[in-house]
Amino acid sequence: MKGSNRLFLKACTKCRGDLYLDEDAYGVFTKCMQCGRIFEANANNSKLDLDKVGSGKMAA
């Protein structure tokens, strides 16, 4: 996932802010740019489960 920037516009279920996909030593997650809420990515699937995150559109 290094070098991959993914944005999910208006997908935060708390504030309807924009999410970005990131990873650290513990795994892959998305974080809201406005409120800071963190959504864990599904460990069984490398793709993010958008049903958990919200119905936002993905920007490249």
C-alpha positions in Angstrom: 0.0 0.0 0.0 3.0 2.3 0.1 2.5 5.3 -2.1 -1.2 4.7 -2.5 -3.3 7.7 -1.6 -7.0 7.0 -1.3 -9.7 9.5 -0.3 -13.3 8.7 0.5 -15.3 11.9 0.2 -18.0 12.7 2.7 -17.8 9.1 4.1 -17.4 9.7 7.8 -20.5 8.4 9.7 -19.9 10.8 12.6 -19.4 14.2 10.8 -19.7 13.4 7.1 -16.1 14.4 6.6 -13.5 13.1 4.2 -11.6 9.9 5.0 -8.1 8.9 3.9 -6.7 5.4 3.8 -3.5 4.9 5.8 -1.4 2.2 7.5 0.9 1.9 10.4 2.7 -0.9 12.3 -0.7 -2.3 13.4 -2.4 -2.5 10.0 -4.5 -0.6 7.5 -7.2 2.0 8.6 -9.0 5.0 7.5 -9.1 8.3 9.4 -11.4 11.3 9.1 -9.6 14.5 8.2 -12.2 16.6 10.0 -13.0 14.9 13.3 -10.2 12.4 13.6 -12.3 9.3 13.9 -10.5 6.1 13.0 -12.1 3.1 11.1 -10.3 -0.2 11.1 -10.0 -2.0 7.8 -11.3 -5.6 7.6 -8.4 -7.9 8.5 -9.7 -10.7 6.3 -10.0 -8.5 3.2 -7.4 -6.1 1.8 -10.1 -3.8 0.6 -11.9 -1.4 3.0 -15.4 -2.4 3.9 -17.3 0.7 2.7 -20.6 -0.4 4.3 -18.9 0.1 7.7 -17.4 3.5 6.8 -20.3 5.1 4.9 -21.6 5.7 1.5 -19.0 8.2 0.4 -17.5 8.3 -3.1 -13.8 7.3 -3.6 -11.5 9.9 -5.2 -8.3 8.9 -6.9 
